[in-house]
């Protein structure tokens, strides 16, 4: 396994974990595998959404006083 990992340019531990994950997924029944894929996709989407919200939060935290002034002018509380 170490030779294969070296040929791929990755750590042997990474290849071992990938192999174990593939073995677990093979042993899952089709319904479990489909659910696992759906949950992984949903998890990736939620992580992306979280990154966007964190960036927006940081942006508005840096421009908070400007936002409040603009909001008052437009009648937004």
mmJSON file of the N, C-alpha and C atoms, coordinates in Angstrom:
{"data_MODEL":{"atom_site":{
"group_PDB":["ATOM","ATOM","ATOM","ATOM","ATOM","ATOM","ATOM","ATOM","ATOM","ATOM","ATOM","ATOM","ATOM","ATOM","ATOM","ATOM","ATOM","ATOM","ATOM","ATOM","ATOM","ATOM","ATOM","ATOM","ATOM","ATOM","ATOM","ATOM","ATOM","ATOM","ATOM","ATOM","ATOM","ATOM","ATOM","ATOM","ATOM","ATOM","ATOM","ATOM","ATOM","ATOM","ATOM","ATOM","ATOM","ATOM","ATOM","ATOM","ATOM","ATOM","ATOM","ATOM","ATOM","ATOM","ATOM","ATOM","ATOM","ATOM","ATOM","ATOM","ATOM","ATOM","ATOM","ATOM","ATOM","ATOM","ATOM","ATOM","ATOM","ATOM","ATOM","ATOM","ATOM","ATOM","ATOM","ATOM","ATOM","ATOM","ATOM","ATOM","ATOM","ATOM","ATOM","ATOM","ATOM","ATOM","ATOM","ATOM","ATOM","ATOM","ATOM","ATOM","ATOM","ATOM","ATOM","ATOM","ATOM","ATOM","ATOM","ATOM","ATOM","ATOM","ATOM","ATOM","ATOM","ATOM","ATOM","ATOM","ATOM","ATOM","ATOM","ATOM","ATOM","ATOM","ATOM","ATOM","ATOM","ATOM","ATOM","ATOM","ATOM","ATOM","ATOM","ATOM","ATOM","ATOM","ATOM","ATOM","ATOM","ATOM","ATOM","ATOM","ATOM","ATOM","ATOM","ATOM","ATOM","ATOM","ATOM","ATOM","ATOM","ATOM","ATOM","ATOM","ATOM","ATOM","ATOM","ATOM","ATOM","ATOM","ATOM","ATOM","ATOM","ATOM","ATOM","ATOM","ATOM","ATOM","ATOM","ATOM","ATOM","ATOM","ATOM","ATOM","ATOM","ATOM","ATOM","ATOM","ATOM","ATOM","ATOM","ATOM","ATOM","ATOM","ATOM","ATOM","ATOM","ATOM","ATOM","ATOM","ATOM","ATOM","ATOM","ATOM","ATOM","ATOM","ATOM","ATOM","ATOM","ATOM","ATOM","ATOM","ATOM","ATOM","ATOM","ATOM","ATOM","ATOM","ATOM","ATOM","ATOM","ATOM","ATOM","ATOM","ATOM","ATOM","ATOM","ATOM","ATOM","ATOM","ATOM","ATOM","ATOM","ATOM","ATOM","ATOM","ATOM","ATOM","ATOM","ATOM","ATOM","ATOM","ATOM","ATOM","ATOM","ATOM","ATOM","ATOM","ATOM","ATOM","ATOM"],
"id":[1,2,3,4,5,6,7,8,9,10,11,12,13,14,15,16,17,18,19,20,21,22,23,24,25,26,27,28,29,30,31,32,33,34,35,36,37,38,39,40,41,42,43,44,45,46,47,48,49,50,51,52,53,54,55,56,57,58,59,60,61,62,63,64,65,66,67,68,69,70,71,72,73,74,75,76,77,78,79,80,81,82,83,84,85,86,87,88,89,90,91,92,93,94,95,96,97,98,99,100,101,102,103,104,105,106,107,108,109,110,111,112,113,114,115,116,117,118,119,120,121,122,123,124,125,126,127,128,129,130,131,132,133,134,135,136,137,138,139,140,141,142,143,144,145,146,147,148,149,150,151,152,153,154,155,156,157,158,159,160,161,162,163,164,165,166,167,168,169,170,171,172,173,174,175,176,177,178,179,180,181,182,183,184,185,186,187,188,189,190,191,192,193,194,195,196,197,198,199,200,201,202,203,204,205,206,207,208,209,210,211,212,213,214,215,216,217,218,219,220,221,222,223,224,225,226,227,228,229,230,231],
"type_symbol":["N","C","C","N","C","C","N","C","C","N","C","C","N","C","C","N","C","C","N","C","C","N","C","C","N","C","C","N","C","C","N","C","C","N","C","C","N","C","C","N","C","C","N","C","C","N","C","C","N","C","C","N","C","C","N","C","C","N","C","C","N","C","C","N","C","C","N","C","C","N","C","C","N","C","C","N","C","C","N","C","C","N","C","C","N","C","C","N","C","C","N","C","C","N","C","C","N","C","C","N","C","C","N","C","C","N","C","C","N","C","C","N","C","C","N","C","C","N","C","C","N","C","C","N","C","C","N","C","C","N","C","C","N","C","C","N","C","C","N","C","C","N","C","C","N","C","C","N","C","C","N","C","C","N","C","C","N","C","C","N","C","C","N","C","C","N","C","C","N","C","C","N","C","C","N","C","C","N","C","C","N","C","C","N","C","C","N","C","C","N","C","C","N","C","C","N","C","C","N","C","C","N","C","C","N","C","C","N","C","C","N","C","C","N","C","C","N","C","C","N","C","C","N","C","C","N","C","C","N","C","C"],
"label_atom_id":["N","CA","C","N","CA","C","N","CA","C","N","CA","C","N","CA","C","N","CA","C","N","CA","C","N","CA","C","N","CA","C","N","CA","C","N","CA","C","N","CA","C","N","CA","C","N","CA","C","N","CA","C","N","CA","C","N","CA","C","N","CA","C","N","CA","C","N","CA","C","N","CA","C","N","CA","C","N","CA","C","N","CA","C","N","CA","C","N","CA","C","N","CA","C","N","CA","C","N","CA","C","N","CA","C","N","CA","C","N","CA","C","N","CA","C","N","CA","C","N","CA","C","N","CA","C","N","CA","C","N","CA","C","N","CA","C","N","CA","C","N","CA","C","N","CA","C","N","CA","C","N","CA","C","N","CA","C","N","CA","C","N","CA","C","N","CA","C","N","CA","C","N","CA","C","N","CA","C","N","CA","C","N","CA","C","N","CA","C","N","CA","C","N","CA","C","N","CA","C","N","CA","C","N","CA","C","N","CA","C","N","CA","C","N","CA","C","N","CA","C","N","CA","C","N","CA","C","N","CA","C","N","CA","C","N","CA","C","N","CA","C","N","CA","C","N","CA","C","N","CA","C","N","CA","C","N","CA","C","N","CA","C","N","CA","C","N","CA","C"],
"label_alt_id":[null,null,null,null,null,null,null,null,null,null,null,null,null,null,null,null,null,null,null,null,null,null,null,null,null,null,null,null,null,null,null,null,null,null,null,null,null,null,null,null,null,null,null,null,null,null,null,null,null,null,null,null,null,null,null,null,null,null,null,null,null,null,null,null,null,null,null,null,null,null,null,null,null,null,null,null,null,null,null,null,null,null,null,null,null,null,null,null,null,null,null,null,null,null,null,null,null,null,null,null,null,null,null,null,null,null,null,null,null,null,null,null,null,null,null,null,null,null,null,null,null,null,null,null,null,null,null,null,null,null,null,null,null,null,null,null,null,null,null,null,null,null,null,null,null,null,null,null,null,null,null,null,null,null,null,null,null,null,null,null,null,null,null,null,null,null,null,null,null,null,null,null,null,null,null,null,null,null,null,null,null,null,null,null,null,null,null,null,null,null,null,null,null,null,null,null,null,null,null,null,null,null,null,null,null,null,null,null,null,null,null,null,null,null,null,null,null,null,null,null,null,null,null,null,null,null,null,null,null,null,null],
"label_comp_id":["UNK","UNK","UNK","UNK","UNK","UNK","UNK","UNK","UNK","UNK","UNK","UNK","UNK","UNK","UNK","UNK","UNK","UNK","UNK","UNK","UNK","UNK","UNK","UNK","UNK","UNK","UNK","UNK","UNK","UNK","UNK","UNK","UNK","UNK","UNK","UNK","UNK","UNK","UNK","UNK","UNK","UNK","UNK","UNK","UNK","UNK","UNK","UNK","UNK","UNK","UNK","UNK","UNK","UNK","UNK","UNK","UNK","UNK","UNK","UNK","UNK","UNK","UNK","UNK","UNK","UNK","UNK","UNK","UNK","UNK","UNK","UNK","UNK","UNK","UNK","UNK","UNK","UNK","UNK","UNK","UNK","UNK","UNK","UNK","UNK","UNK","UNK","UNK","UNK","UNK","UNK","UNK","UNK","UNK","UNK","UNK","UNK","UNK","UNK","UNK","UNK","UNK","UNK","UNK","UNK","UNK","UNK","UNK","UNK","UNK","UNK","UNK","UNK","UNK","UNK","UNK","UNK","UNK","UNK","UNK","UNK","UNK","UNK","UNK","UNK","UNK","UNK","UNK","UNK","UNK","UNK","UNK","UNK","UNK","UNK","UNK","UNK","UNK","UNK","UNK","UNK","UNK","UNK","UNK","UNK","UNK","UNK","UNK","UNK","UNK","UNK","UNK","UNK","UNK","UNK","UNK","UNK","UNK","UNK","UNK","UNK","UNK","UNK","UNK","UNK","UNK","UNK","UNK","UNK","UNK","UNK","UNK","UNK","UNK","UNK","UNK","UNK","UNK","UNK","UNK","UNK","UNK","UNK","UNK","UNK","UNK","UNK","UNK","UNK","UNK","UNK","UNK","UNK","UNK","UNK","UNK","UNK","UNK","UNK","UNK","UNK","UNK","UNK","UNK","UNK","UNK","UNK","UNK","UNK","UNK","UNK","UNK","UNK","UNK","UNK","UNK","UNK","UNK","UNK","UNK","UNK","UNK","UNK","UNK","UNK","UNK","UNK","UNK","UNK","UNK","UNK"],
"label_asym_id":["A","A","A","A","A","A","A","A","A","A","A","A","A","A","A","A","A","A","A","A","A","A","A","A","A","A","A","A","A","A","A","A","A","A","A","A","A","A","A","A","A","A","A","A","A","A","A","A","A","A","A","A","A","A","A","A","A","A","A","A","A","A","A","A","A","A","A","A","A","A","A","A","A","A","A","A","A","A","A","A","A","A","A","A","A","A","A","A","A","A","A","A","A","A","A","A","A","A","A","A","A","A","A","A","A","A","A","A","A","A","A","A","A","A","A","A","A","A","A","A","A","A","A","A","A","A","A","A","A","A","A","A","A","A","A","A","A","A","A","A","A","A","A","A","A","A","A","A","A","A","A","A","A","A","A","A","A","A","A","A","A","A","A","A","A","A","A","A","A","A","A","A","A","A","A","A","A","A","A","A","A","A","A","A","A","A","A","A","A","A","A","A","A","A","A","A","A","A","A","A","A","A","A","A","A","A","A","A","A","A","A","A","A","A","A","A","A","A","A","A","A","A","A","A","A","A","A","A","A","A","A"],
"label_entity_id":["1","1","1","1","1","1","1","1","1","1","1","1","1","1","1","1","1","1","1","1","1","1","1","1","1","1","1","1","1","1","1","1","1","1","1","1","1","1","1","1","1","1","1","1","1","1","1","1","1","1","1","1","1","1","1","1","1","1","1","1","1","1","1","1","1","1","1","1","1","1","1","1","1","1","1","1","1","1","1","1","1","1","1","1","1","1","1","1","1","1","1","1","1","1","1","1","1","1","1","1","1","1","1","1","1","1","1","1","1","1","1","1","1","1","1","1","1","1","1","1","1","1","1","1","1","1","1","1","1","1","1","1","1","1","1","1","1","1","1","1","1","1","1","1","1","1","1","1","1","1","1","1","1","1","1","1","1","1","1","1","1","1","1","1","1","1","1","1","1","1","1","1","1","1","1","1","1","1","1","1","1","1","1","1","1","1","1","1","1","1","1","1","1","1","1","1","1","1","1","1","1","1","1","1","1","1","1","1","1","1","1","1","1","1","1","1","1","1","1","1","1","1","1","1","1","1","1","1","1","1","1"],
"label_seq_id":[1,1,1,2,2,2,3,3,3,4,4,4,5,5,5,6,6,6,7,7,7,8,8,8,9,9,9,10,10,10,11,11,11,12,12,12,13,13,13,14,14,14,15,15,15,16,16,16,17,17,17,18,18,18,19,19,19,20,20,20,21,21,21,22,22,22,23,23,23,24,24,24,25,25,25,26,26,26,27,27,27,28,28,28,29,29,29,30,30,30,31,31,31,32,32,32,33,33,33,34,34,34,35,35,35,36,36,36,37,37,37,38,38,38,39,39,39,40,40,40,41,41,41,42,42,42,43,43,43,44,44,44,45,45,45,46,46,46,47,47,47,48,48,48,49,49,49,50,50,50,51,51,51,52,52,52,53,53,53,54,54,54,55,55,55,56,56,56,57,57,57,58,58,58,59,59,59,60,60,60,61,61,61,62,62,62,63,63,63,64,64,64,65,65,65,66,66,66,67,67,67,68,68,68,69,69,69,70,70,70,71,71,71,72,72,72,73,73,73,74,74,74,75,75,75,76,76,76,77,77,77],
"pdbx_PDB_ins_code":[null,null,null,null,null,null,null,null,null,null,null,null,null,null,null,null,null,null,null,null,null,null,null,null,null,null,null,null,null,null,null,null,null,null,null,null,null,null,null,null,null,null,null,null,null,null,null,null,null,null,null,null,null,null,null,null,null,null,null,null,null,null,null,null,null,null,null,null,null,null,null,null,null,null,null,null,null,null,null,null,null,null,null,null,null,null,null,null,null,null,null,null,null,null,null,null,null,null,null,null,null,null,null,null,null,null,null,null,null,null,null,null,null,null,null,null,null,null,null,null,null,null,null,null,null,null,null,null,null,null,null,null,null,null,null,null,null,null,null,null,null,null,null,null,null,null,null,null,null,null,null,null,null,null,null,null,null,null,null,null,null,null,null,null,null,null,null,null,null,null,null,null,null,null,null,null,null,null,null,null,null,null,null,null,null,null,null,null,null,null,null,null,null,null,null,null,null,null,null,null,null,null,null,null,null,null,null,null,null,null,null,null,null,null,null,null,null,null,null,null,null,null,null,null,null,null,null,null,null,null,null],
"Cartn_x":[0.834,0.0,0.886,2.015,2.898,3.445,3.75,4.258,3.2,1.977,0.885,0.673,0.682,0.503,1.615,2.844,3.979,3.825,3.383,3.165,2.074,1.078,-0.013,0.356,1.448,1.875,1.067,0.557,-0.222,0.368,-0.039,0.421,-0.238,0.501,-0.028,-1.261,-1.268,-2.422,-3.672,-3.51,-4.641,-5.216,-4.342,-4.794,-5.484,-4.943,-5.551,-6.968,-7.133,-8.466,-9.434,-8.966,-9.824,-10.258,-9.327,-9.62,-10.646,-10.462,-11.428,-12.808,-12.849,-14.13,-14.822,-14.045,-14.618,-15.159,-14.429,-14.895,-16.207,-16.305,-17.545,-18.709,-18.439,-19.51,-19.956,-19.032,-19.395,-20.294,-20.05,-20.813,-22.209,-22.435,-23.754,-24.75,-25.996,-27.004,-27.311,-27.95,-28.18,-28.933,-29.878,-30.617,-29.728,-28.886,-27.956,-26.947,-26.48,-25.503,-26.117,-27.351,-28.027,-28.219,-28.59,-28.768,-27.442,-26.382,-25.055,-24.636,-24.866,-24.544,-25.35,-26.64,-27.501,-27.032,-26.7,-26.256,-24.91,-24.025,-22.741,-22.943,-23.828,-24.124,-24.742,-25.692,-26.338,-25.318,-24.432,-23.405,-22.5,-22.099,-21.249,-21.978,-23.267,-24.062,-24.169,-24.387,-24.498,-23.173,-22.075,-20.767,-20.567,-20.966,-20.857,-21.723,-22.934,-23.839,-23.268,-22.699,-22.108,-20.95,-20.125,-19.013,-19.525,-20.59,-21.169,-21.706,-22.411,-22.961,-21.866,-20.787,-19.676,-19.029,-18.868,-18.282,-19.196,-20.499,-21.444,-21.441,-21.369,-21.334,-20.091,-18.949,-17.708,-17.794,-18.389,-18.535,-19.39,-20.559,-21.452,-20.928,-20.144,-19.534,-18.54,-17.863,-16.909,-17.557,-18.771,-19.483,-20.769,-20.813,-22.045,-22.549,-21.652,-22.102,-22.676,-22.093,-22.607,-23.994,-24.163,-25.439,-26.535,-26.217,-27.226,-27.61,-26.646,-26.952,-27.835,-27.491,-28.292,-29.686,-29.799,-31.101,-31.999,-31.435,-32.235,-32.763,-31.928,-32.35,-33.485,-33.458,-34.483,-35.707,-35.673,-36.822,-36.822,-35.727,-35.636,-35.099,-35.759,-35.31,-33.968],
"Cartn_y":[-1.187,0.0,1.26,1.199,2.359,2.701,1.676,1.919,2.594,2.125,2.725,4.168,4.412,5.775,6.688,6.188,6.98,7.282,6.293,6.505,7.534,7.58,8.555,9.92,9.966,11.228,11.616,10.599,10.865,10.061,10.398,9.669,8.294,7.322,5.961,5.931,6.754,6.81,7.298,8.255,8.758,7.638,6.904,5.793,4.723,4.449,3.455,3.868,5.169,5.657,5.595,5.951,5.869,4.426,3.502,2.093,1.59,1.959,1.559,2.139,3.382,4.022,3.305,2.949,2.23,0.876,0.186,-1.109,-0.967,0.071,0.287,0.584,1.385,1.743,0.541,-0.347,-1.561,-2.459,-2.484,-3.373,-2.817,-1.539,-0.94,-1.415,-1.548,-1.931,-0.717,-0.916,0.204,1.38,1.111,2.185,3.012,2.333,3.035,3.836,3.262,3.953,5.219,5.131,6.306,7.38,6.954,7.9,8.559,7.769,8.299,9.347,9.06,10.027,11.307,11.167,12.331,13.189,12.532,13.261,13.951,13.306,13.947,15.164,15.046,16.173,17.323,16.984,17.998,18.653,17.855,18.384,19.367,19.02,19.911,21.221,21.127,22.325,23.212,22.591,23.355,24.025,23.335,23.949,25.172,25.053,26.189,27.359,27.061,28.105,28.778,27.979,28.516,29.464,29.098,29.966,31.299,31.256,32.484,33.358,32.748,33.51,34.103,33.374,33.901,35.089,34.985,36.088,37.31,37.094,38.209,38.842,38.012,38.525,39.375,38.897,39.661,40.972,40.933,42.138,43.174,42.753,43.698,44.14,43.306,43.712,44.842,44.806,45.853,47.108,46.983,48.119,48.408,48.02,48.139,49.551,50.503,51.873,52.443,52.103,52.579,51.99,50.711,50.044,50.68,50.984,51.585,52.98,53.747,55.092,54.991,54.072,53.906,53.426,52.546,52.0,53.096,53.973,55.044,55.981,56.26,57.144,56.53,55.214,54.562,54.186,54.436,54.141,52.738,51.967,50.624,50.713,50.087,50.194,49.51],
"Cartn_z":[0.0,0.0,0.0,0.678,0.729,-0.652,-1.449,-2.8,-3.659,-3.561,-4.329,-3.904,-2.603,-2.096,-2.594,-2.554,-3.029,-4.524,-5.304,-6.749,-7.013,-6.134,-6.27,-5.705,-4.947,-4.352,-3.13,-2.416,-1.205,-0.051,1.16,2.337,2.393,2.889,3.011,3.906,4.946,5.857,5.126,4.23,3.443,2.579,1.908,1.07,1.908,3.093,3.976,4.378,4.721,5.104,3.932,2.739,1.555,1.319,1.488,1.274,2.289,3.553,4.582,4.297,3.864,3.55,2.397,1.373,0.227,0.662,1.539,2.041,2.813,3.645,4.401,3.463,2.432,1.505,0.683,0.351,-0.386,0.448,1.759,2.622,2.939,2.702,2.969,1.917,2.334,1.347,0.463,-0.697,-1.625,-1.009,-0.14,0.508,1.426,2.176,3.062,2.252,1.149,0.318,-0.279,-0.759,-1.322,-0.258,0.949,2.058,2.422,2.436,2.739,1.706,0.439,-0.618,-0.458,-0.151,0.02,1.196,2.292,3.474,3.243,2.513,2.201,1.314,0.339,-0.544,0.264,1.132,1.969,2.904,3.464,4.354,3.611,2.401,1.607,1.311,0.986,0.712,1.955,3.102,4.347,4.712,4.459,4.717,3.819,2.551,1.638,2.083,2.489,2.976,4.209,5.101,6.32,5.991,5.018,4.62,4.081,3.29,2.744,3.881,4.821,5.941,6.82,7.021,7.805,7.095,5.769,5.012,5.064,4.924,4.99,6.372,7.393,8.754,8.981,8.498,8.634,7.86,6.675,5.868,6.588,7.068,7.721,9.081,9.745,11.015,10.767,9.649,9.313,8.788,8.291,7.717,8.464,9.717,10.5,10.641,10.906,11.113,9.826,8.703,7.416,7.155,7.452,7.243,8.097,9.367,10.246,9.749,9.281,8.767,7.53,6.635,5.416,5.759,6.743,7.133,7.702,8.511,9.091,8.0,7.006,5.929,5.113,4.969,4.162,4.973,6.288,7.118,7.669,7.426,7.961,9.376,10.347,11.751,11.974],
"occupancy":[1.0,1.0,1.0,1.0,1.0,1.0,1.0,1.0,1.0,1.0,1.0,1.0,1.0,1.0,1.0,1.0,1.0,1.0,1.0,1.0,1.0,1.0,1.0,1.0,1.0,1.0,1.0,1.0,1.0,1.0,1.0,1.0,1.0,1.0,1.0,1.0,1.0,1.0,1.0,1.0,1.0,1.0,1.0,1.0,1.0,1.0,1.0,1.0,1.0,1.0,1.0,1.0,1.0,1.0,1.0,1.0,1.0,1.0,1.0,1.0,1.0,1.0,1.0,1.0,1.0,1.0,1.0,1.0,1.0,1.0,1.0,1.0,1.0,1.0,1.0,1.0,1.0,1.0,1.0,1.0,1.0,1.0,1.0,1.0,1.0,1.0,1.0,1.0,1.0,1.0,1.0,1.0,1.0,1.0,1.0,1.0,1.0,1.0,1.0,1.0,1.0,1.0,1.0,1.0,1.0,1.0,1.0,1.0,1.0,1.0,1.0,1.0,1.0,1.0,1.0,1.0,1.0,1.0,1.0,1.0,1.0,1.0,1.0,1.0,1.0,1.0,1.0,1.0,1.0,1.0,1.0,1.0,1.0,1.0,1.0,1.0,1.0,1.0,1.0,1.0,1.0,1.0,1.0,1.0,1.0,1.0,1.0,1.0,1.0,1.0,1.0,1.0,1.0,1.0,1.0,1.0,1.0,1.0,1.0,1.0,1.0,1.0,1.0,1.0,1.0,1.0,1.0,1.0,1.0,1.0,1.0,1.0,1.0,1.0,1.0,1.0,1.0,1.0,1.0,1.0,1.0,1.0,1.0,1.0,1.0,1.0,1.0,1.0,1.0,1.0,1.0,1.0,1.0,1.0,1.0,1.0,1.0,1.0,1.0,1.0,1.0,1.0,1.0,1.0,1.0,1.0,1.0,1.0,1.0,1.0,1.0,1.0,1.0,1.0,1.0,1.0,1.0,1.0,1.0,1.0,1.0,1.0,1.0,1.0,1.0,1.0,1.0,1.0,1.0,1.0,1.0],
"B_iso_or_equiv":[0.0,0.0,0.0,0.0,0.0,0.0,0.0,0.0,0.0,0.0,0.0,0.0,0.0,0.0,0.0,0.0,0.0,0.0,0.0,0.0,0.0,0.0,0.0,0.0,0.0,0.0,0.0,0.0,0.0,0.0,0.0,0.0,0.0,0.0,0.0,0.0,0.0,0.0,0.0,0.0,0.0,0.0,0.0,0.0,0.0,0.0,0.0,0.0,0.0,0.0,0.0,0.0,0.0,0.0,0.0,0.0,0.0,0.0,0.0,0.0,0.0,0.0,0.0,0.0,0.0,0.0,0.0,0.0,0.0,0.0,0.0,0.0,0.0,0.0,0.0,0.0,0.0,0.0,0.0,0.0,0.0,0.0,0.0,0.0,0.0,0.0,0.0,0.0,0.0,0.0,0.0,0.0,0.0,0.0,0.0,0.0,0.0,0.0,0.0,0.0,0.0,0.0,0.0,0.0,0.0,0.0,0.0,0.0,0.0,0.0,0.0,0.0,0.0,0.0,0.0,0.0,0.0,0.0,0.0,0.0,0.0,0.0,0.0,0.0,0.0,0.0,0.0,0.0,0.0,0.0,0.0,0.0,0.0,0.0,0.0,0.0,0.0,0.0,0.0,0.0,0.0,0.0,0.0,0.0,0.0,0.0,0.0,0.0,0.0,0.0,0.0,0.0,0.0,0.0,0.0,0.0,0.0,0.0,0.0,0.0,0.0,0.0,0.0,0.0,0.0,0.0,0.0,0.0,0.0,0.0,0.0,0.0,0.0,0.0,0.0,0.0,0.0,0.0,0.0,0.0,0.0,0.0,0.0,0.0,0.0,0.0,0.0,0.0,0.0,0.0,0.0,0.0,0.0,0.0,0.0,0.0,0.0,0.0,0.0,0.0,0.0,0.0,0.0,0.0,0.0,0.0,0.0,0.0,0.0,0.0,0.0,0.0,0.0,0.0,0.0,0.0,0.0,0.0,0.0,0.0,0.0,0.0,0.0,0.0,0.0,0.0,0.0,0.0,0.0,0.0,0.0],
"pdbx_formal_charge":[null,null,null,null,null,null,null,null,null,null,null,null,null,null,null,null,null,null,null,null,null,null,null,null,null,null,null,null,null,null,null,null,null,null,null,null,null,null,null,null,null,null,null,null,null,null,null,null,null,null,null,null,null,null,null,null,null,null,null,null,null,null,null,null,null,null,null,null,null,null,null,null,null,null,null,null,null,null,null,null,null,null,null,null,null,null,null,null,null,null,null,null,null,null,null,null,null,null,null,null,null,null,null,null,null,null,null,null,null,null,null,null,null,null,null,null,null,null,null,null,null,null,null,null,null,null,null,null,null,null,null,null,null,null,null,null,null,null,null,null,null,null,null,null,null,null,null,null,null,null,null,null,null,null,null,null,null,null,null,null,null,null,null,null,null,null,null,null,null,null,null,null,null,null,null,null,null,null,null,null,null,null,null,null,null,null,null,null,null,null,null,null,null,null,null,null,null,null,null,null,null,null,null,null,null,null,null,null,null,null,null,null,null,null,null,null,null,null,null,null,null,null,null,null,null,null,null,null,null,null,null],
"auth_seq_id":[1,1,1,2,2,2,3,3,3,4,4,4,5,5,5,6,6,6,7,7,7,8,8,8,9,9,9,10,10,10,11,11,11,12,12,12,13,13,13,14,14,14,15,15,15,16,16,16,17,17,17,18,18,18,19,19,19,20,20,20,21,21,21,22,22,22,23,23,23,24,24,24,25,25,25,26,26,26,27,27,27,28,28,28,29,29,29,30,30,30,31,31,31,32,32,32,33,33,33,34,34,34,35,35,35,36,36,36,37,37,37,38,38,38,39,39,39,40,40,40,41,41,41,42,42,42,43,43,43,44,44,44,45,45,45,46,46,46,47,47,47,48,48,48,49,49,49,50,50,50,51,51,51,52,52,52,53,53,53,54,54,54,55,55,55,56,56,56,57,57,57,58,58,58,59,59,59,60,60,60,61,61,61,62,62,62,63,63,63,64,64,64,65,65,65,66,66,66,67,67,67,68,68,68,69,69,69,70,70,70,71,71,71,72,72,72,73,73,73,74,74,74,75,75,75,76,76,76,77,77,77],
"auth_comp_id":["UNK","UNK","UNK","UNK","UNK","UNK","UNK","UNK","UNK","UNK","UNK","UNK","UNK","UNK","UNK","UNK","UNK","UNK","UNK","UNK","UNK","UNK","UNK","UNK","UNK","UNK","UNK","UNK","UNK","UNK","UNK","UNK","UNK","UNK","UNK","UNK","UNK","UNK","UNK","UNK","UNK","UNK","UNK","UNK","UNK","UNK","UNK","UNK","UNK","UNK","UNK","UNK","UNK","UNK","UNK","UNK","UNK","UNK","UNK","UNK","UNK","UNK","UNK","UNK","UNK","UNK","UNK","UNK","UNK","UNK","UNK","UNK","UNK","UNK","UNK","UNK","UNK","UNK","UNK","UNK","UNK","UNK","UNK","UNK","UNK","UNK","UNK","UNK","UNK","UNK","UNK","UNK","UNK","UNK","UNK","UNK","UNK","UNK","UNK","UNK","UNK","UNK","UNK","UNK","UNK","UNK","UNK","UNK","UNK","UNK","UNK","UNK","UNK","UNK","UNK","UNK","UNK","UNK","UNK","UNK","UNK","UNK","UNK","UNK","UNK","UNK","UNK","UNK","UNK","UNK","UNK","UNK","UNK","UNK","UNK","UNK","UNK","UNK","UNK","UNK","UNK","UNK","UNK","UNK","UNK","UNK","UNK","UNK","UNK","UNK","UNK","UNK","UNK","UNK","UNK","UNK","UNK","UNK","UNK","UNK","UNK","UNK","UNK","UNK","UNK","UNK","UNK","UNK","UNK","UNK","UNK","UNK","UNK","UNK","UNK","UNK","UNK","UNK","UNK","UNK","UNK","UNK","UNK","UNK","UNK","UNK","UNK","UNK","UNK","UNK","UNK","UNK","UNK","UNK","UNK","UNK","UNK","UNK","UNK","UNK","UNK","UNK","UNK","UNK","UNK","UNK","UNK","UNK","UNK","UNK","UNK","UNK","UNK","UNK","UNK","UNK","UNK","UNK","UNK","UNK","UNK","UNK","UNK","UNK","UNK","UNK","UNK","UNK","UNK","UNK","UNK"],
"auth_asym_id":["A","A","A","A","A","A","A","A","A","A","A","A","A","A","A","A","A","A","A","A","A","A","A","A","A","A","A","A","A","A","A","A","A","A","A","A","A","A","A","A","A","A","A","A","A","A","A","A","A","A","A","A","A","A","A","A","A","A","A","A","A","A","A","A","A","A","A","A","A","A","A","A","A","A","A","A","A","A","A","A","A","A","A","A","A","A","A","A","A","A","A","A","A","A","A","A","A","A","A","A","A","A","A","A","A","A","A","A","A","A","A","A","A","A","A","A","A","A","A","A","A","A","A","A","A","A","A","A","A","A","A","A","A","A","A","A","A","A","A","A","A","A","A","A","A","A","A","A","A","A","A","A","A","A","A","A","A","A","A","A","A","A","A","A","A","A","A","A","A","A","A","A","A","A","A","A","A","A","A","A","A","A","A","A","A","A","A","A","A","A","A","A","A","A","A","A","A","A","A","A","A","A","A","A","A","A","A","A","A","A","A","A","A","A","A","A","A","A","A","A","A","A","A","A","A","A","A","A","A","A","A"],
"auth_atom_id":["N","CA","C","N","CA","C","N","CA","C","N","CA","C","N","CA","C","N","CA","C","N","CA","C","N","CA","C","N","CA","C","N","CA","C","N","CA","C","N","CA","C","N","CA","C","N","CA","C","N","CA","C","N","CA","C","N","CA","C","N","CA","C","N","CA","C","N","CA","C","N","CA","C","N","CA","C","N","CA","C","N","CA","C","N","CA","C","N","CA","C","N","CA","C","N","CA","C","N","CA","C","N","CA","C","N","CA","C","N","CA","C","N","CA","C","N","CA","C","N","CA","C","N","CA","C","N","CA","C","N","CA","C","N","CA","C","N","CA","C","N","CA","C","N","CA","C","N","CA","C","N","CA","C","N","CA","C","N","CA","C","N","CA","C","N","CA","C","N","CA","C","N","CA","C","N","CA","C","N","CA","C","N","CA","C","N","CA","C","N","CA","C","N","CA","C","N","CA","C","N","CA","C","N","CA","C","N","CA","C","N","CA","C","N","CA","C","N","CA","C","N","CA","C","N","CA","C","N","CA","C","N","CA","C","N","CA","C","N","CA","C","N","CA","C","N","CA","C","N","CA","C","N","CA","C","N","CA","C","N","CA","C","N","CA","C","N","CA","C"],
"pdbx_PDB_model_num":[1,1,1,1,1,1,1,1,1,1,1,1,1,1,1,1,1,1,1,1,1,1,1,1,1,1,1,1,1,1,1,1,1,1,1,1,1,1,1,1,1,1,1,1,1,1,1,1,1,1,1,1,1,1,1,1,1,1,1,1,1,1,1,1,1,1,1,1,1,1,1,1,1,1,1,1,1,1,1,1,1,1,1,1,1,1,1,1,1,1,1,1,1,1,1,1,1,1,1,1,1,1,1,1,1,1,1,1,1,1,1,1,1,1,1,1,1,1,1,1,1,1,1,1,1,1,1,1,1,1,1,1,1,1,1,1,1,1,1,1,1,1,1,1,1,1,1,1,1,1,1,1,1,1,1,1,1,1,1,1,1,1,1,1,1,1,1,1,1,1,1,1,1,1,1,1,1,1,1,1,1,1,1,1,1,1,1,1,1,1,1,1,1,1,1,1,1,1,1,1,1,1,1,1,1,1,1,1,1,1,1,1,1,1,1,1,1,1,1,1,1,1,1,1,1,1,1,1,1,1,1]
}}}
